[in-house]
Amino acid sequence: MDPGGTITTIAGSRYGDDGFAGDGGPATEALLNRPTGFRLPVRGLVPSAGAGFVVALCGDMQRMPGLGKTPNYMGVDIDGDGRTVGLF
């Protein structure tokens, strides 16, 4: 979605279209259907009232703080020696 609210399809059909098709053709014309036959256990819901959404926690998913002007994850990197830096 662009800043003006226009949604542009980059691959496949809209959610809920039946069928799988389009191999070898343009990605925007592929039929991707929808997932079926599985369950995703949600172990908790955490409201993020200030940001206006709810986070569904699934499996071993971890949350990282940083919904300010610059999210904390932007400072995480790998240094020249292959070590993770910026986590703490």
N, C-alpha and C positions, 0 to 999 in steps of 0.2 A: 504494500500500500504506500502510495506516495504521500507527501505532506498535505496535499489537497484532498485526500480521501479516495483517490482512484485506485481500484484494485486491478492489477495486471496479472493474467495467467501466464506462468512460465513453464508449466508442465501439467498436462492432463486435464481431465474434465472436472466439473464441479462435483462436490461431495454428493454421493448417492446415485450417480449415474450407473446403470447396470452394465456390466461387461468389462472385459479386458481386451484391448486392441491397440494397434498403432506402432508395433515394432517396425523400425525402418522408416517411419514417417516423421513429420514434425512433432516435437514434444508437446506443443500446445494442442494438438488434435488427438492425443492418446486418451483412451478410456482407462482410468485407474481404479474404478469401482470404489469399494469401501471395505475396511477390515471387518471380518466376521469370525465367530467361533473361538474367541479368546476372552479371558477376563484379566483385568488389571486391578489387583487388590490395592486399595487406598488405605494406608494405615493412619492417616490423619489429615486434617485440614487446618491451615494456618492463615488467618486473615491478615492481609497487609493493608490495613485501613487507610493509611496515609497515601498509599500508591493506588488504592481503589481496586484491588483484586484479591483472590483467594488462591493460595498455593496448595495443591494436592500432593501429599507426601506418599511416595510409592517405593517399596523395597528399601534399599540402603541409601536412598537419595539424601544428600546433605545440602543444607542451605548455607549461603555465604552472605554476610551483611554487605551493604553498600548500595543503597538506593538513593544516595545523595547525588550531587552534581556529577561526581565521577565514581562509578561503582568500584568497590575494592578489587574485584577480579582484574581490573585494568592494570593493576600494579604487579600481577603475578607473571613470572617469566622464567626462562631457563637461561642460566649464565653460560659463559664460554666453556666451563668445565662440566656442564651437564647437570648442575645442581638447580633445584627449584628455589627461586628467590621471591620475596614479596608476600609470603603467606602470613608471616607474623611480625 
